[in-house]
Amino acid sequence: MANALITGASSGIGLSTARRLAQRGHQVLLLSYDEPELLQACSSLGPQAVPVLCDLSMPEQVEGLWLRLEESYGPIDTLINNAGIGLRAEVVDTEMADLRRLFEVNFFAAANLCRQAMACMSRRRRGHILNLTSAAARRSLPCIGAYGASKAALHGLTQSLRLEASGSGVTVSEVLPISVTTPFFARAGYQPRGLTQTPEQVAEQILLCLDGGQAERTTHWPTALGFVLDALFPNWVAAFLAWRYRRGS
């Protein structure tokens, strides 16, 4: 039975992805800091779900986690770095303590797990690392500068790791969703504007990315087209978005 570790898996995208993998016969290791929610999530999935209680904002809990889990449950073939926290504030109003905690969860914990997983997977010459970033990793918007910066950092790390993993037997992928209707926004203290997707829609895209071994997959094709326009005409896009922001303020 193949093992998959999913962070932030007690609700939302992580839980929807875990459910799909469990239906395929995987043993899914669900990682979360919220013990009651985590146990409820595992109970809903049945015996193939394993709770992993871990606070990703605490580096000492993340260090060595991969080996501890493999000692208990056997080789882990898939890592899905899904966990993330948000913050709505203009850059000038962002407290440094909040910024550091956000980066600890969204970037440093994911980077550490990538490092740990890559070391073990490359020795076995098999495995798949998938990092869930965000459309904000490519083009951040007002009042989510800290969040966008953390996802942009993970995007850059994923690109480097993918090239470093070439020829090792390990696949490195990235999924860039738009806003998703999950408890994420309630915890971050705001609601998204514009188009949103469901956790199930994003989970489907994650499975397609895993199955196809794709480098990157954006969950919303008009957003992918926007990335192309941004790359070709960055100054025009910046001026347009500034106009939209001023108009909506």
CORTA-V34203 format. One record per residue. RES is the residue in one small letter. SS is DSSP state (hx for helix, st for strand, lp for the rest). PHI is phi in radians with two decimals (* if undefined). PSI is psi in degrees with one decimal (NA if undefined). Layout:
BEGIN
res:ss:phi:psi
RES:SS:PHI:PSI
RES:SS:PHI:PSI
END
This chain:
BEGIN
res:ss:phi:psi
m:lp:*:125.4
a:lp:-1.28:143.1
n:st:-1.83:140.3
a:st:-2.31:130.7
l:st:-1.81:126.3
i:st:-2.17:122.4
t:st:-1.54:153.8
g:lp:1.06:43.2
a:lp:-1.81:7.8
s:lp:-1.48:-6.0
s:lp:-2.83:176.0
g:hx:1.04:-138.9
i:hx:-1.06:-43.3
g:hx:-1.05:-44.7
l:hx:-1.19:-41.0
s:hx:-1.10:-39.5
t:hx:-1.20:-41.6
a:hx:-1.06:-40.4
r:hx:-1.08:-42.3
r:hx:-1.16:-41.3
l:hx:-1.21:-37.9
a:hx:-1.09:-38.7
q:hx:-1.12:-24.9
r:lp:-1.50:-3.5
g:lp:1.78:4.9
h:lp:-1.31:149.4
q:st:-1.50:123.1
v:st:-1.91:125.2
l:st:-1.69:109.9
l:st:-1.65:119.4
l:st:-1.84:132.8
s:st:-2.81:160.1
y:lp:-1.63:-13.8
d:lp:-1.67:96.1
e:hx:-1.08:-48.9
p:hx:-1.03:-45.3
e:hx:-1.14:-38.4
l:hx:-1.12:-45.6
l:hx:-1.15:-37.0
q:hx:-1.14:-41.7
a:hx:-1.09:-45.2
c:hx:-1.13:-38.6
s:hx:-1.09:-36.0
s:hx:-1.24:-22.3
l:hx:-1.64:-19.9
g:lp:1.66:-166.6
p:lp:-1.16:-14.8
q:lp:-1.43:-3.0
a:st:-1.78:132.2
v:st:-2.09:124.2
p:st:-1.37:135.8
v:st:-2.19:103.2
l:st:-1.47:117.1
c:lp:-2.75:134.3
d:lp:-1.73:107.4
l:lp:-1.21:-11.4
s:lp:-1.42:-4.3
m:lp:-1.92:101.3
p:hx:-0.97:-33.1
e:hx:-1.16:-23.9
q:hx:-1.41:-25.5
v:hx:-1.46:-37.8
e:lp:-1.07:126.0
g:lp:1.36:3.0
l:hx:-1.07:-41.5
w:hx:-1.03:-48.3
l:hx:-1.14:-37.8
r:hx:-1.08:-41.4
l:hx:-1.22:-40.8
e:hx:-1.16:-33.4
e:hx:-1.11:-32.7
s:hx:-1.54:-36.4
y:hx:-2.14:-0.1
g:lp:1.59:179.0
p:lp:-1.00:137.5
i:lp:-1.79:122.1
d:lp:-1.63:-21.6
t:st:-2.36:130.7
l:st:-2.04:125.8
i:st:-2.08:105.6
n:st:-1.47:95.7
n:lp:-1.92:-24.8
a:lp:-1.05:142.7
g:lp:-2.93:151.9
i:lp:-2.18:156.4
g:lp:-2.04:170.1
l:lp:-2.72:124.6
r:lp:-1.84:108.4
a:st:-2.95:145.3
e:lp:-1.16:153.4
v:hx:-0.96:-42.2
v:hx:-1.13:-24.1
d:hx:-1.73:1.1
t:lp:-1.38:122.6
e:lp:-1.30:139.3
m:hx:-1.11:-32.8
a:hx:-1.11:-40.0
d:hx:-1.18:-39.4
l:hx:-1.11:-43.0
r:hx:-1.15:-41.1
r:hx:-1.14:-40.2
l:hx:-1.08:-44.2
f:hx:-1.18:-32.6
e:hx:-1.07:-42.5
v:hx:-1.40:-50.2
n:hx:-1.32:-30.5
f:hx:-2.06:-59.2
f:hx:-1.11:-41.7
a:hx:-1.12:-44.0
a:hx:-1.10:-42.5
a:hx:-1.10:-40.6
n:hx:-1.14:-43.1
l:hx:-1.16:-36.9
c:hx:-1.03:-45.7
r:hx:-1.08:-46.4
q:hx:-1.14:-44.8
a:hx:-1.13:-43.4
m:hx:-1.05:-40.0
a:hx:-1.06:-42.4
c:hx:-1.36:-44.2
m:hx:-1.12:-40.0
s:hx:-1.17:-31.7
r:hx:-1.15:-35.1
r:hx:-1.50:-11.7
r:lp:1.05:39.3
r:lp:-2.82:152.2
g:st:2.52:165.0
h:st:-2.45:124.5
i:st:-1.92:124.2
l:st:-2.19:121.2
n:st:-1.82:128.0
l:st:-1.61:112.3
t:lp:-1.81:-117.1
s:lp:-3.05:155.6
a:hx:-1.02:-26.6
a:hx:-1.18:-14.9
a:hx:-1.19:-27.1
r:lp:-1.66:-34.4
r:lp:-2.63:98.3
s:lp:-1.36:159.5
l:lp:-2.17:171.0
p:lp:-1.02:142.4
c:lp:1.28:3.4
i:st:-2.23:32.7
g:hx:-1.06:-41.8
a:hx:-1.14:-45.8
y:hx:-1.09:-48.6
g:hx:-1.04:-39.8
a:hx:-1.13:-40.0
s:hx:-1.16:-38.6
k:hx:-1.30:-32.7
a:hx:-1.13:-38.2
a:hx:-1.10:-42.6
l:hx:-1.19:-35.1
h:hx:-1.05:-46.7
g:hx:-1.13:-42.1
l:hx:-1.10:-40.4
t:hx:-1.09:-41.7
q:hx:-1.06:-44.4
s:hx:-1.15:-45.6
l:hx:-1.08:-36.9
r:hx:-1.05:-44.8
l:hx:-1.21:-39.6
e:hx:-1.14:-29.3
a:hx:-1.44:-9.1
s:lp:-0.98:127.0
g:lp:1.49:-2.5
s:lp:-1.58:-10.6
g:lp:1.59:-2.6
v:st:-1.84:129.0
t:st:-1.68:136.2
v:st:-2.13:121.4
s:st:-2.20:165.9
e:st:-2.50:135.0
v:st:-2.04:131.2
l:st:-2.03:91.0
p:lp:-1.44:160.4
i:lp:-1.50:-168.4
s:lp:-1.06:139.7
v:st:-2.19:139.6
t:lp:-1.36:86.9
t:lp:-2.36:173.3
p:hx:-1.12:-8.4
f:hx:-0.88:-46.8
f:hx:-1.28:-35.8
a:hx:-1.10:-39.9
r:hx:-1.21:-31.4
a:hx:-1.44:-11.6
g:lp:1.52:22.6
y:lp:-2.75:168.9
q:lp:-2.04:142.8
p:lp:-1.25:151.2
r:lp:-1.71:153.5
g:lp:1.36:-156.7
l:lp:-1.19:139.7
t:lp:-2.27:163.6
q:st:-2.13:166.0
t:lp:-1.62:158.8
p:hx:-0.99:-36.2
e:hx:-1.13:-38.6
q:hx:-1.12:-41.5
v:hx:-1.23:-39.1
a:hx:-1.04:-38.5
e:hx:-1.08:-41.0
q:hx:-1.16:-36.4
i:hx:-1.09:-45.1
l:hx:-1.13:-38.8
l:hx:-1.11:-38.7
c:hx:-1.17:-42.4
l:hx:-1.11:-45.4
d:hx:-1.13:-38.8
g:hx:-1.57:-6.5
g:lp:1.05:34.7
q:lp:-1.30:149.4
a:lp:-1.22:-50.4
e:st:-2.46:148.8
r:st:-2.55:121.7
t:st:-1.64:135.9
t:lp:-1.40:-6.0
h:lp:-2.44:111.5
w:hx:-1.13:-34.4
p:hx:-1.08:-32.7
t:hx:-1.16:-39.4
a:hx:-1.07:-39.8
l:hx:-1.12:-37.8
g:hx:-1.07:-36.5
f:hx:-1.07:-38.9
v:hx:-1.13:-45.7
l:hx:-1.10:-38.8
d:hx:-1.11:-38.9
a:hx:-1.21:-36.8
l:hx:-1.41:-38.3
f:lp:-2.29:61.4
p:hx:-1.07:-36.8
n:hx:-1.23:-39.7
w:hx:-1.13:-44.7
v:hx:-1.10:-41.9
a:hx:-1.08:-42.1
a:hx:-1.15:-41.5
f:hx:-1.11:-45.6
l:hx:-1.16:-36.8
a:hx:-1.11:-40.0
w:hx:-1.10:-44.7
r:hx:-1.08:-41.5
y:hx:-1.14:-45.6
r:hx:-1.09:-38.5
r:hx:-1.19:-35.2
g:hx:-1.51:-10.3
s:lp:-1.30:NA
END
